[in-house]
Amino acid sequence: MLETIREYASEQLDRSENVQELCRRHATYFARVADGVSQGIHGADQAQAIEQLRAERDNVRSAVEWAIRADASLCARIVAAVGRYWAQFVGSSKEGRRWLNLALDIGADVDPQLRAALCLGAATTAMHAGDYDAMRAHAEAALDLQRMSGSEEQFVDALYRLADANQLAGDPERAQELYMQAIASARRGPYQWPLAQALSNLGYLLLAEGDERGAIEVCTEGVELHRALGNRSGVAAGLCNLGLASLLIDRLDEAAASFREGLELSVEIGQSGLQACCVDGLAAIASARGAHEVSARLIGHSEAVLARAGAVLQPIESALHERTLEKVRAQLGASAVDAALDAGRRMLPKEAIAQALSID
């Protein structure tokens, strides 16, 4: 019925002489909604902001598609506000990336700070797609624009994003240098949000470099800052990093606790990539405990979650995924593992999450 009403309304609009003005008003209204969502995601009202973004997804989508054709500045405003969160919380990585790239193409003359936000969003969606060279190029452009804008907090935000890009593109030395600059600047601010993000992501770099205890130290500080800020997404990401670090030094109980809490939070906010990370971590623990068939089913579920979101695992998580899969194949044999993977891919999310959370 709703679709029929929407089609009827669209037909009536097409007949109206004022259709462009109505579309402009609609897009302008949802630009304000998008601004509110962006502000809410960066605070204690994160859950409500995410829910509002999901509830208004069709309206936001319509506003963006009209603005792409008719108003570059309005397009930039909406997409800068929500484009980077589209893949994380709405579940369409390709759509969010398309919007951001189009907004950059048509918005060459928009305000530099707004364009910088578009570049950061494009960097984020490139990361979700595993395109790390594009991620680094967008992050470098954002940093240059923020340097000109004079906003210190936004500059720090761009600085740690560029560090992320260098880490994932294979330049850990440059990444660590940038993280340390971002952390020092954020502590001086003080800018708690980018500080928490930079600490958590530095932890991921230390983890990749084999310094698990150093990773635990900085990630723990990052998680506590995220808790204080009400950033459940940041808490979940930090817990995933803590789980990985604990797992790699065989602290299985600590790893399981981190992954379980991270999974619960990522399910609450609907963040598919983090769900997959935590499920894979719990699959690795299940295998270490001897529950190899359960492990294989969870791996299959993780793969299905990522496929639906159009996302990929980041390097450390991907390596863990492959190691766990290799281990269960060695224990069960190829045919049994393939059957368990297929069963996991077909599991209902509620069933799979319950099974993952039962692992200790």
KEKE-3310 file (N, C-alpha, C; in steps of 0.2 Angstrom, whole numbers, plus 5000, padded with zeros to 4 digits):
npx = (5004:5010:5019:5011:5005:5016:5019:5008:5009:5020:5017:5007:5016:5024:5015:5013:5016:5025:5035:5049:5051:5045:5052:5064:5061:5059:5071:5079:5073:5077:5090:5092:5088:5098:5109:5106:5106:5120:5126:5120:5125:5138:5138:5130:5117:5118:5111:5098:5100:5105:5094:5085:5091:5090:5076:5072:5078:5073:5068:5079:5087:5079:5080:5094:5096:5088:5095:5108:5106:5101:5106:5120:5127:5117:5117:5130:5130:5120:5126:5138:5135:5129:5134:5146:5141:5132:5135:5139:5128:5116:5118:5122:5135:5140:5131:5132:5146:5145:5137:5145:5157:5150:5146:5158:5163:5153:5154:5164:5166:5161:5160:5176:5177:5166:5168:5180:5174:5166:5177:5183:5172:5172:5184:5181:5171:5179:5188:5179:5176:5188:5197:5211:5221:5213:5207:5218:5221:5209:5209:5221:5218:5207:5214:5223:5213:5207:5217:5218:5206:5206:5201:5204:5200:5194:5204:5213:5204:5205:5218:5220:5213:5220:5231:5225:5223:5236:5241:5233:5236:5249:5260:5266:5275:5274:5260:5260:5268:5259:5247:5253:5255:5241:5236:5243:5239:5226:5225:5230:5219:5206:5202:5190:5183:5190:5202:5199:5196:5208:5217:5211:5213:5227:5230:5226:5236:5247:5244:5245:5258:5263:5264:5255:5252:5255:5245:5234:5235:5233:5221:5212:5212:5206:5193:5188:5187:5178:5166:5163:5160:5148:5148:5144:5147:5161:5165:5162:5171:5183:5183:5183:5196:5203:5199:5205:5218:5220:5216:5227:5238:5234:5225:5211:5199:5198:5198:5186:5176:5178:5174:5161:5154:5157:5150:5137:5135:5137:5127:5116:5117:5118:5129:5137:5150:5158:5150:5153:5167:5168:5160:5169:5180:5175:5172:5185:5189:5180:5185:5197:5193:5189:5177:5174:5165:5155:5162:5165:5152:5149:5159:5154:5142:5147:5153:5142:5135:5145:5144:5131:5132:5141:5154:5171:5183:5195:5213:5220:5209:5204:5215:5214:5202:5205:5215:5208:5198:5207:5211:5200:5196:5207:5204:5191:5189:5187:5174:5165:5167:5163:5150:5146:5149:5140:5128:5130:5129:5116:5109:5098:5099:5097:5098:5111:5118:5115:5121:5135:5136:5136:5148:5162)
npy = (4994:5006:5008:5010:5022:5030:5029:5035:5048:5052:5052:5063:5073:5074:5080:5092:5110:5115:5106:5106:5116:5110:5098:5104:5110:5099:5092:5102:5101:5088:5089:5097:5087:5077:5084:5085:5071:5068:5076:5070:5057:5059:5059:5057:5054:5044:5032:5035:5044:5035:5027:5036:5039:5027:5026:5036:5033:5032:5044:5052:5047:5050:5064:5066:5060:5069:5081:5078:5080:5093:5103:5106:5111:5108:5095:5091:5095:5086:5074:5075:5075:5062:5052:5045:5037:5029:5016:5010:5010:5010:5000:5000:5000:5002:5012:5023:5026:5029:5041:5050:5051:5056:5068:5075:5076:5085:5095:5105:5118:5120:5125:5124:5117:5109:5102:5095:5087:5079:5072:5065:5056:5049:5043:5035:5026:5020:5013:5003:4997:4991:4998:5004:5013:5023:5027:5033:5044:5052:5055:5062:5073:5078:5082:5092:5102:5104:5110:5122:5127:5130:5124:5117:5105:5098:5096:5088:5077:5073:5070:5059:5050:5050:5043:5031:5027:5026:5016:5005:5005:5000:5007:5007:5015:5028:5029:5027:5039:5049:5045:5048:5062:5066:5061:5069:5082:5081:5079:5091:5099:5100:5087:5076:5066:5063:5060:5048:5040:5040:5034:5021:5016:5017:5007:4996:4997:4994:4981:4975:4976:4967:4970:4966:4969:4983:4987:4983:4992:5005:5004:5001:5013:5021:5014:5017:5031:5032:5026:5036:5046:5041:5034:5021:5014:5017:5011:4997:4995:4997:4987:4975:4976:4975:4962:4955:4957:4951:4938:4934:4933:4922:4924:4919:4919:4933:4938:4932:4939:4952:4951:4946:4957:4967:4962:4962:4976:4980:4973:4980:4993:4990:4988:4981:4977:4977:4967:4956:4955:4952:4940:4932:4932:4926:4914:4909:4907:4897:4887:4885:4880:4868:4866:4864:4863:4872:4883:4884:4886:4898:4906:4905:4912:4925:4928:4929:4940:4950:4949:4954:4967:4972:4973:4972:4962:4969:4969:4962:4955:4948:4939:4932:4926:4917:4909:4903:4896:4887:4880:4873:4866:4857:4849:4844:4841:4844:4843:4842:4854:4863:4860:4865:4878:4882:4880:4889:4901:4901:4903:4910:4927:4930:4918:4914:4924:4922:4909:4913:4922:4913:4907:4905)
npz = (5000:5004:4994:4983:4986:4986:4973:4967:4972:4966:4953:4953:4957:4946:4937:4941:4940:4949:4952:4953:4963:4974:4976:4979:4991:4998:4998:5005:5017:5021:5021:5032:5042:5039:5044:5057:5060:5058:5068:5079:5079:5083:5097:5113:5109:5099:5096:5093:5083:5073:5071:5066:5054:5047:5047:5039:5027:5013:5010:5012:5002:4990:4991:4989:4976:4968:4971:4966:4952:4952:4961:4966:4978:4988:4987:4991:5004:5010:5007:5013:5026:5029:5020:5023:5033:5028:5023:5035:5043:5036:5026:5013:5004:4992:4986:4995:4992:4979:4979:4986:4978:4966:4972:4975:4962:4956:4964:4965:4968:4981:4998:5006:5018:5019:5007:5011:5021:5012:5006:5017:5019:5007:5008:5019:5013:5003:5010:5016:5004:5002:4994:4995:4990:4984:4996:5003:4994:4995:5008:5010:5002:5010:5021:5016:5013:5026:5032:5026:5030:5043:5055:5069:5076:5065:5057:5064:5064:5050:5050:5057:5050:5038:5043:5045:5032:5027:5034:5030:5017:5017:5023:5037:5045:5041:5044:5059:5063:5059:5067:5079:5079:5077:5089:5099:5095:5097:5111:5116:5112:5121:5110:5111:5104:5091:5097:5104:5093:5086:5095:5096:5083:5081:5090:5082:5072:5080:5083:5071:5069:5078:5091:5103:5117:5118:5109:5116:5127:5122:5115:5125:5132:5122:5121:5133:5132:5121:5127:5137:5129:5123:5112:5104:5093:5091:5103:5101:5089:5096:5105:5097:5092:5104:5107:5096:5099:5112:5108:5100:5109:5116:5126:5129:5136:5139:5126:5121:5129:5125:5112:5112:5119:5110:5099:5103:5104:5091:5084:5090:5084:5071:5063:5051:5047:5059:5066:5058:5060:5074:5075:5068:5076:5087:5081:5079:5092:5096:5088:5094:5106:5102:5096:5081:5070:5074:5073:5059:5054:5060:5053:5040:5042:5045:5032:5024:5030:5027:5013:5010:5014:5006:5009:5015:5025:5035:5035:5046:5052:5041:5039:5050:5048:5037:5043:5053:5045:5038:5049:5053:5042:5041:5053:5051:5037:5020:5014:5024:5030:5020:5020:5033:5032:5022:5029:5039:5031:5028:5040:5051:5056:5070:5075:5072:5079:5092:5094:5092:5103:5113:5115:5125)
capx = (5000:5014:5022:5006:5004:5022:5019:5003:5011:5026:5013:5004:5021:5026:5010:5013:5021:5030:5038:5056:5051:5043:5058:5069:5059:5060:5078:5081:5071:5080:5097:5092:5088:5105:5114:5105:5109:5127:5128:5118:5130:5144:5136:5126:5111:5119:5106:5092:5102:5105:5087:5082:5094:5086:5068:5071:5082:5070:5067:5086:5089:5076:5083:5101:5096:5086:5100:5113:5104:5098:5108:5127:5128:5113:5119:5136:5128:5117:5130:5144:5132:5127:5137:5150:5138:5127:5137:5140:5122:5110:5119:5123:5141:5141:5127:5135:5152:5143:5135:5151:5161:5147:5146:5164:5163:5149:5154:5171:5166:5157:5164:5182:5176:5161:5172:5184:5169:5165:5183:5183:5167:5174:5189:5178:5168:5184:5190:5174:5177:5195:5201:5216:5224:5208:5206:5223:5220:5204:5211:5226:5214:5204:5219:5224:5207:5206:5223:5216:5200:5208:5197:5209:5197:5193:5211:5215:5200:5208:5225:5220:5210:5226:5235:5222:5224:5243:5241:5230:5239:5255:5265:5265:5279:5270:5254:5262:5269:5252:5243:5256:5253:5234:5235:5246:5235:5219:5226:5230:5213:5206:5196:5190:5181:5196:5207:5197:5197:5216:5220:5209:5216:5234:5230:5226:5242:5252:5242:5248:5266:5265:5264:5249:5252:5254:5238:5229:5235:5230:5214:5208:5211:5201:5187:5185:5185:5171:5161:5162:5156:5142:5149:5144:5151:5168:5166:5162:5177:5189:5182:5185:5203:5205:5198:5210:5225:5220:5217:5234:5242:5231:5220:5205:5193:5197:5196:5179:5172:5178:5171:5154:5151:5157:5145:5130:5134:5137:5120:5111:5118:5117:5135:5138:5157:5160:5147:5157:5174:5167:5158:5175:5184:5172:5173:5192:5189:5176:5189:5203:5190:5188:5171:5176:5159:5152:5167:5164:5145:5150:5163:5149:5137:5151:5154:5135:5134:5149:5141:5125:5133:5145:5160:5176:5186:5202:5219:5221:5203:5205:5220:5212:5197:5208:5218:5203:5196:5212:5212:5194:5197:5212:5201:5185:5189:5184:5167:5161:5168:5159:5143:5145:5149:5134:5123:5131:5127:5109:5107:5095:5104:5096:5101:5119:5121:5114:5126:5141:5136:5136:5155:5166)
capy = (5000:5012:5009:5012:5029:5034:5030:5040:5055:5054:5054:5069:5078:5075:5084:5099:5115:5117:5100:5107:5119:5105:5094:5108:5111:5092:5091:5106:5099:5082:5092:5098:5081:5074:5088:5083:5064:5068:5078:5065:5051:5060:5060:5052:5052:5040:5026:5038:5047:5030:5025:5041:5039:5021:5027:5041:5032:5033:5052:5055:5044:5054:5071:5066:5059:5075:5086:5077:5083:5100:5107:5103:5113:5105:5088:5091:5096:5080:5068:5076:5073:5055:5048:5041:5032:5025:5009:5008:5010:5008:4994:5000:5003:5005:5018:5028:5028:5033:5048:5054:5052:5061:5075:5078:5078:5091:5101:5108:5125:5121:5127:5120:5113:5104:5097:5091:5082:5074:5068:5060:5051:5045:5039:5029:5021:5017:5008:4998:4993:4988:5002:5008:5019:5028:5030:5038:5050:5056:5057:5068:5079:5081:5085:5099:5106:5106:5114:5129:5130:5133:5121:5112:5098:5094:5095:5082:5071:5071:5068:5051:5046:5049:5038:5025:5026:5024:5009:5000:5005:4997:5011:5008:5020:5035:5029:5028:5046:5053:5044:5051:5069:5067:5060:5075:5088:5080:5080:5098:5103:5093:5085:5069:5061:5061:5057:5041:5036:5039:5029:5014:5014:5016:5000:4991:4997:4990:4974:4973:4976:4962:4973:4965:4972:4990:4988:4983:4998:5011:5002:5001:5020:5023:5012:5021:5038:5031:5025:5042:5050:5038:5032:5014:5012:5017:5006:4991:4994:4996:4980:4971:4977:4972:4954:4952:4957:4946:4931:4933:4931:4916:4926:4917:4922:4940:4939:4931:4944:4958:4950:4946:4964:4971:4959:4964:4983:4981:4971:4985:4998:4987:4989:4974:4975:4975:4961:4950:4954:4949:4933:4928:4931:4920:4907:4907:4904:4891:4882:4884:4876:4861:4866:4866:4863:4878:4888:4884:4889:4905:4909:4905:4918:4931:4929:4931:4947:4955:4949:4958:4974:4974:4975:4967:4962:4973:4964:4957:4951:4943:4934:4928:4922:4912:4904:4899:4892:4882:4875:4869:4861:4852:4845:4841:4839:4849:4842:4844:4861:4866:4859:4869:4885:4883:4880:4896:4906:4901:4904:4917:4931:4929:4911:4914:4929:4918:4904:4916:4924:4907:4905:4908)
capz = (5000:5005:4988:4979:4988:4984:4965:4965:4974:4961:4947:4954:4957:4939:4933:4944:4937:4954:4955:4955:4970:4979:4977:4982:4998:5001:4999:5010:5024:5023:5022:5040:5045:5039:5048:5064:5061:5059:5075:5084:5078:5086:5104:5117:5106:5093:5094:5090:5076:5068:5070:5062:5047:5044:5046:5033:5021:5007:5009:5011:4995:4985:4991:4986:4969:4965:4972:4961:4946:4952:4966:4969:4985:4993:4987:4995:5011:5013:5007:5018:5033:5030:5016:5026:5038:5024:5023:5042:5047:5032:5024:5006:5004:4985:4985:4998:4989:4972:4981:4988:4972:4962:4975:4974:4955:4954:4970:4965:4970:4987:5004:5007:5024:5016:5002:5015:5024:5007:5005:5022:5018:5002:5011:5023:5009:4999:5015:5016:4998:5001:4989:5000:4987:4984:5003:5004:4990:4997:5015:5008:4999:5015:5026:5013:5014:5033:5034:5024:5033:5050:5060:5072:5077:5059:5055:5068:5061:5044:5051:5059:5044:5033:5046:5044:5025:5026:5037:5026:5010:5018:5025:5044:5048:5040:5048:5066:5063:5058:5073:5085:5078:5079:5097:5102:5094:5101:5118:5117:5111:5120:5106:5113:5098:5086:5101:5105:5086:5084:5100:5094:5077:5083:5093:5076:5069:5084:5082:5064:5069:5082:5098:5105:5123:5116:5106:5122:5131:5119:5113:5132:5133:5117:5122:5139:5130:5118:5132:5140:5124:5121:5105:5104:5087:5093:5108:5097:5086:5100:5108:5092:5092:5110:5106:5092:5103:5117:5105:5097:5114:5119:5132:5126:5140:5138:5119:5121:5133:5121:5105:5114:5120:5103:5094:5105:5102:5083:5082:5092:5080:5064:5060:5048:5047:5065:5067:5055:5064:5081:5074:5066:5082:5092:5078:5081:5099:5096:5085:5099:5111:5099:5092:5074:5066:5076:5070:5052:5053:5061:5047:5035:5043:5044:5025:5022:5032:5023:5006:5010:5015:5000:5013:5016:5031:5035:5034:5052:5052:5035:5040:5056:5045:5033:5047:5056:5040:5037:5054:5054:5036:5043:5058:5049:5030:5015:5012:5031:5031:5015:5022:5038:5029:5018:5034:5042:5027:5028:5046:5052:5060:5077:5077:5072:5084:5099:5094:5093:5110:5118:5116:5131)
cpx = (5004:5017:5017:5005:5010:5022:5014:5005:5016:5022:5010:5010:5023:5021:5010:5018:5026:5034:5045:5056:5049:5049:5064:5068:5060:5067:5081:5079:5075:5088:5098:5092:5095:5110:5113:5107:5116:5129:5126:5123:5136:5143:5132:5119:5112:5114:5100:5094:5102:5098:5084:5084:5090:5079:5067:5075:5079:5069:5074:5088:5086:5079:5090:5100:5093:5092:5106:5112:5103:5102:5115:5128:5124:5115:5125:5134:5125:5122:5136:5141:5131:5130:5141:5147:5133:5129:5137:5133:5115:5111:5120:5129:5142:5137:5130:5142:5150:5141:5141:5155:5157:5147:5152:5165:5159:5150:5161:5171:5162:5162:5170:5180:5171:5164:5176:5180:5168:5171:5184:5178:5169:5180:5187:5175:5173:5187:5186:5175:5184:5199:5206:5219:5219:5207:5211:5223:5215:5206:5216:5223:5210:5208:5221:5219:5206:5212:5222:5210:5201:5204:5202:5206:5196:5199:5214:5211:5203:5215:5225:5217:5216:5230:5232:5223:5231:5244:5239:5233:5246:5261:5264:5269:5276:5264:5255:5264:5263:5248:5246:5254:5246:5233:5237:5242:5228:5220:5226:5224:5209:5200:5195:5188:5187:5201:5206:5198:5204:5219:5218:5212:5224:5235:5230:5232:5247:5251:5245:5255:5268:5266:5257:5248:5251:5248:5233:5229:5232:5223:5210:5207:5205:5194:5184:5183:5178:5165:5159:5158:5150:5142:5150:5147:5158:5170:5167:5168:5183:5189:5184:5193:5206:5204:5203:5217:5225:5220:5224:5239:5239:5227:5213:5199:5192:5195:5188:5174:5172:5174:5163:5151:5152:5152:5138:5129:5133:5130:5115:5111:5118:5123:5138:5146:5160:5157:5151:5164:5173:5165:5164:5179:5181:5172:5180:5192:5185:5181:5195:5200:5188:5181:5171:5170:5155:5156:5166:5157:5146:5154:5158:5144:5141:5152:5147:5134:5138:5146:5135:5126:5138:5152:5165:5180:5193:5207:5219:5215:5203:5210:5218:5206:5200:5212:5213:5200:5200:5212:5206:5194:5201:5208:5195:5185:5185:5177:5163:5161:5163:5152:5141:5145:5142:5128:5123:5128:5119:5105:5103:5099:5103:5099:5108:5122:5120:5120:5133:5142:5137:5143:5158:5173)
cpy = (5006:5014:5012:5020:5033:5035:5035:5047:5057:5056:5061:5075:5080:5080:5091:5104:5117:5112:5102:5111:5115:5101:5098:5109:5104:5091:5095:5104:5093:5084:5093:5092:5077:5078:5086:5076:5064:5071:5073:5059:5052:5062:5055:5050:5048:5035:5029:5041:5041:5027:5030:5040:5033:5023:5032:5040:5033:5040:5055:5053:5048:5061:5071:5065:5065:5080:5085:5080:5090:5105:5104:5105:5109:5097:5087:5091:5089:5075:5069:5074:5066:5050:5043:5035:5028:5017:5006:5006:5008:5002:4994:5004:5006:5011:5024:5031:5032:5040:5052:5056:5057:5068:5078:5080:5084:5097:5104:5115:5126:5123:5122:5115:5107:5099:5093:5085:5076:5069:5063:5055:5047:5041:5033:5024:5017:5012:5002:4993:4989:4992:5007:5014:5025:5031:5035:5044:5055:5059:5063:5074:5083:5085:5092:5104:5109:5111:5121:5132:5133:5130:5116:5105:5094:5092:5088:5076:5069:5068:5060:5047:5045:5043:5031:5022:5023:5017:5004:4999:5002:5001:5012:5013:5027:5035:5030:5036:5050:5052:5048:5059:5070:5066:5066:5081:5087:5081:5087:5102:5105:5091:5077:5064:5059:5058:5049:5037:5035:5034:5022:5012:5013:5009:4995:4991:4993:4983:4971:4972:4971:4964:4972:4969:4980:4991:4988:4989:5004:5010:5003:5009:5023:5020:5016:5028:5037:5030:5032:5047:5047:5035:5024:5011:5011:5012:4999:4990:4993:4989:4974:4971:4973:4964:4951:4952:4952:4939:4929:4931:4926:4918:4925:4920:4929:4942:4938:4936:4950:4957:4949:4953:4968:4968:4962:4972:4984:4978:4977:4991:4996:4989:4982:4972:4973:4968:4955:4949:4950:4942:4929:4927:4926:4914:4905:4904:4898:4885:4880:4880:4869:4861:4868:4867:4870:4884:4889:4887:4896:4909:4910:4911:4924:4933:4931:4938:4952:4955:4954:4965:4976:4976:4970:4967:4966:4967:4959:4953:4946:4938:4929:4923:4916:4907:4900:4894:4886:4877:4870:4864:4855:4847:4841:4838:4844:4849:4844:4851:4865:4866:4864:4876:4887:4884:4887:4902:4907:4902:4910:4921:4930:4923:4911:4919:4925:4913:4907:4919:4919:4905:4909:4906)
cpz = (5000:4998:4983:4980:4985:4976:4963:4967:4969:4955:4947:4954:4950:4935:4936:4941:4942:4956:4957:4962:4975:4981:4980:4990:5002:5003:5004:5017:5026:5024:5030:5044:5045:5043:5055:5065:5062:5065:5080:5084:5082:5094:5107:5114:5099:5091:5091:5084:5071:5066:5065:5055:5044:5043:5040:5027:5014:5005:5008:5004:4990:4985:4988:4979:4965:4965:4967:4954:4946:4956:4969:4976:4990:4993:4991:5002:5014:5013:5012:5025:5034:5025:5019:5031:5034:5024:5030:5045:5043:5028:5016:5004:4997:4984:4989:4995:4982:4974:4982:4982:4967:4965:4974:4966:4953:4959:4970:4968:4977:4992:5005:5013:5022:5011:5006:5019:5019:5006:5010:5021:5012:5004:5015:5019:5005:5004:5015:5010:4997:4996:4993:4997:4986:4991:5004:5001:4993:5004:5014:5006:5005:5020:5023:5014:5021:5035:5032:5028:5040:5056:5063:5073:5071:5056:5058:5065:5055:5045:5053:5054:5039:5036:5045:5036:5024:5029:5033:5019:5011:5019:5032:5047:5047:5044:5056:5067:5063:5064:5079:5085:5079:5086:5100:5101:5097:5108:5120:5117:5117:5115:5107:5108:5094:5090:5102:5098:5085:5089:5098:5088:5077:5086:5087:5073:5073:5084:5076:5064:5075:5089:5101:5112:5122:5114:5112:5126:5128:5117:5120:5133:5128:5118:5128:5137:5126:5122:5135:5135:5121:5114:5105:5098:5088:5098:5105:5093:5090:5103:5103:5092:5098:5110:5102:5095:5108:5114:5103:5102:5119:5126:5130:5130:5139:5131:5118:5124:5128:5115:5107:5115:5113:5099:5096:5103:5095:5081:5084:5087:5073:5060:5057:5048:5053:5068:5064:5059:5071:5080:5072:5072:5087:5088:5079:5088:5100:5093:5090:5104:5108:5096:5085:5070:5068:5073:5063:5051:5054:5056:5041:5036:5042:5036:5022:5024:5028:5016:5005:5010:5010:5004:5013:5022:5030:5036:5040:5052:5047:5036:5045:5053:5041:5038:5051:5051:5039:5042:5054:5048:5038:5048:5055:5041:5026:5015:5018:5032:5026:5017:5028:5036:5026:5023:5037:5038:5027:5034:5047:5057:5067:5079:5078:5078:5091:5099:5095:5100:5115:5119:5121:5131)
residu = (MET:LEU:GLU:THR:ILE:ARG:GLU:TYR:ALA:SER:GLU:GLN:LEU:ASP:ARG:SER:GLU:ASN:VAL:GLN:GLU:LEU:CYS:ARG:ARG:HIS:ALA:THR:TYR:PHE:ALA:ARG:VAL:ALA:ASP:GLY:VAL:SER:GLN:GLY:ILE:HIS:GLY:ALA:ASP:GLN:ALA:GLN:ALA:ILE:GLU:GLN:LEU:ARG:ALA:GLU:ARG:ASP:ASN:VAL:ARG:SER:ALA:VAL:GLU:TRP:ALA:ILE:ARG:ALA:ASP:ALA:SER:LEU:CYS:ALA:ARG:ILE:VAL:ALA:ALA:VAL:GLY:ARG:TYR:TRP:ALA:GLN:PHE:VAL:GLY:SER:SER:LYS:GLU:GLY:ARG:ARG:TRP:LEU:ASN:LEU:ALA:LEU:ASP:ILE:GLY:ALA:ASP:VAL:ASP:PRO:GLN:LEU:ARG:ALA:ALA:LEU:CYS:LEU:GLY:ALA:ALA:THR:THR:ALA:MET:HIS:ALA:GLY:ASP:TYR:ASP:ALA:MET:ARG:ALA:HIS:ALA:GLU:ALA:ALA:LEU:ASP:LEU:GLN:ARG:MET:SER:GLY:SER:GLU:GLU:GLN:PHE:VAL:ASP:ALA:LEU:TYR:ARG:LEU:ALA:ASP:ALA:ASN:GLN:LEU:ALA:GLY:ASP:PRO:GLU:ARG:ALA:GLN:GLU:LEU:TYR:MET:GLN:ALA:ILE:ALA:SER:ALA:ARG:ARG:GLY:PRO:TYR:GLN:TRP:PRO:LEU:ALA:GLN:ALA:LEU:SER:ASN:LEU:GLY:TYR:LEU:LEU:LEU:ALA:GLU:GLY:ASP:GLU:ARG:GLY:ALA:ILE:GLU:VAL:CYS:THR:GLU:GLY:VAL:GLU:LEU:HIS:ARG:ALA:LEU:GLY:ASN:ARG:SER:GLY:VAL:ALA:ALA:GLY:LEU:CYS:ASN:LEU:GLY:LEU:ALA:SER:LEU:LEU:ILE:ASP:ARG:LEU:ASP:GLU:ALA:ALA:ALA:SER:PHE:ARG:GLU:GLY:LEU:GLU:LEU:SER:VAL:GLU:ILE:GLY:GLN:SER:GLY:LEU:GLN:ALA:CYS:CYS:VAL:ASP:GLY:LEU:ALA:ALA:ILE:ALA:SER:ALA:ARG:GLY:ALA:HIS:GLU:VAL:SER:ALA:ARG:LEU:ILE:GLY:HIS:SER:GLU:ALA:VAL:LEU:ALA:ARG:ALA:GLY:ALA:VAL:LEU:GLN:PRO:ILE:GLU:SER:ALA:LEU:HIS:GLU:ARG:THR:LEU:GLU:LYS:VAL:ARG:ALA:GLN:LEU:GLY:ALA:SER:ALA:VAL:ASP:ALA:ALA:LEU:ASP:ALA:GLY:ARG:ARG:MET:LEU:PRO:LYS:GLU:ALA:ILE:ALA:GLN:ALA:LEU:SER:ILE:ASP)
# end
